[in-house]
Amino acid sequence: MIHKPFFIAVIFIVGFSLSACSKHQDDDESSATSGLDTRPNNQTCLAPDSITAQPSDVTIEPAFPDLPNMGSVIALLQAPGDDNNWYAVVQDGQVLRFTNNPATSQADPFIDISTQVSCCGERGLLGMAFHPDYPDNPGIYLSYTNSQGTSTISRFTVVNNLWQEDIVI
């Protein structure tokens, strides 16, 4: 069954597209020319001189200086409505959780799919998202390159204290 508003929209788009492609008899042939013959000379749009020194009042400090090296961290995120923990998405296939405290010194495994992941370079565990209703809907979504080299997006939920995967794409 074709819905009337959808059908009308399709007819309108097709009709508009066809009319835009047709040439009217009263069109002036000289107005059909477009583009530039030469590049305009613009002296006001110039790149600035390169900066040779960094500002002296900027310093970079580690947010969690006591955490061990976690490897190739792709993303850091927090669960919706919960700023107590950080989740580090590591390219090798792990998601590590640590306390949101500058003095924290330990990151614990949250989920580990490293046996399913082809890593590294442009492959590996490449993204994570919590379900918008997390923790009421405790699903997490992981985007990764599987061991066959195929991009995969899966939903993971905990069933009987074990992660269960449902491949979405």
N, C-alpha and C positions, 0 to 999 in steps of 0.2 A: 504494500500500500504506500503510495507516494503522498507525503504530507504537502498540503497546498502551499504553506509559506515557503517551504524548501523549494518546491517546483517554481514558484514565482521568482524567487531569488536567483535560481539557475537561469531562467529565461532572461531576466534583467541583465545578469552578468554577461551572458552570451551576446545578447543584443547590443549592449554597450560596447563590448569588445569588437564586434563586427563593424559598428558604426565608427569607431575610432580608427579602424584600418581603411575605411573607404575614403575616396577622394571626391570632394564636392566639385561641381563644375565651376563654381565661382571662386575657387582657390586661386590665388596669385602664384604663378610658377616661381617667382623670385623669392617668395617667403619659404620655400621648401628647403633652402640652404641652411645648414646648421653647423655648429662647431667653430673652432678657431683655426685661422690660417697660420698664426704665429703665437708664440707664448708671450703674454703681456710682461712688461718689465715692471716689477714691483720691488722697489727699494725699501719699503716699510716693513716687509715681512722677512726678517733675517733671523737666523739662529743666534743666540747669545754666545759670547765668548765662553770657552769651556772653563769650568770651575776647577781650580788647581788645589784649593785647600777646603777642607770640611769646616763647617762652623764649630767653634771651640766649645760652645755651650751644649752640645748634644753628646750624650753618652748612651751606650747600649749596655744594658745589664740583663743577665739571665733572669727570667721570671721564677724559675724553679732551679736554683743553682746546685742543689744537692741530688737531683735526679740523675740516675745513670744514663749513659748514652743509649737511646732506644733504637737506633738505626735510622733508616730513611722514613721519617715521619712525614706523611702526606697531608694530614689534616689534624687539627685539634678542635674538638667540639664538646659541647655540654648537652645533656639531655634537657628537653623542654621543661621549664619550671624547676630545674634543679641545678643550682650553681655550686653544689658541694664537691662535685667531681669533674675531672677532665677526662676525655677519652682521646687517646692518641692512636690514629690510624697509621699502621706501619706497613710499608710496601710489601714486606715479605709474607703478609697474611695474618698478622696479629692486630688486635685492638687491645691496647693496654689502658687500664683505668688508674688514676691517681688522684689523691685528695687535693682540693683547691686550697693549698696552703704553701706559701713560699718556702717553708722549712721541710716540706715532704721530701722523702729520700727513696721512696719505693713506688714502683708502678707494677700493678698486678694484672695478670691476664684477664680480660673480659670475655673475649672470644678469639679462638685460634683456628683459622682455616688454612694454615700454611701448607698442609698436605694437598690441598685442592688448587693452590695458586701457582701459576707460572710467573716467576719473578726474575729479572728486574729490568732495568732500562725503562722502556715505556709500558712494561707489563707489571702486573702484581695487583695487590689490593689498592684500589685507586680512589675509593670514596665510601662514605658511610652517611646514613641518615636515620634519625629516629622517627618512628611513626608520630604524627602530630599530636596524637592523644596519649603518648607515652607518659607515665607508666600504666595508665588504665588499659591501653592497648600496647602490650610490651614488645611489639615487633620492631626489629631494626632491619635496615636494608643495606646490603653491601654490594658495591660494584667492583668486580675483579676480573682478571684474565685467568681462565681456568687452565688446567694442565694440558689441554689440547690447543691452547692459544686463542680461545674464543672469549669475547667479552661477555660477561654474565652479570646479571643483577638478580640477587636473591633476597628473599625475606627470611629472617631467622627469628624463631620464637623458642622459648624454653618450654620443653615438655619433659616432665619427670626429671628435672634438674639437668637435662641435656639439651644442647642447641639442636633444633630441627630446622632443616633448610627446605624452602619452597622456592624453586627457580621461577622467577617472574619473566625474565627475558634471557 
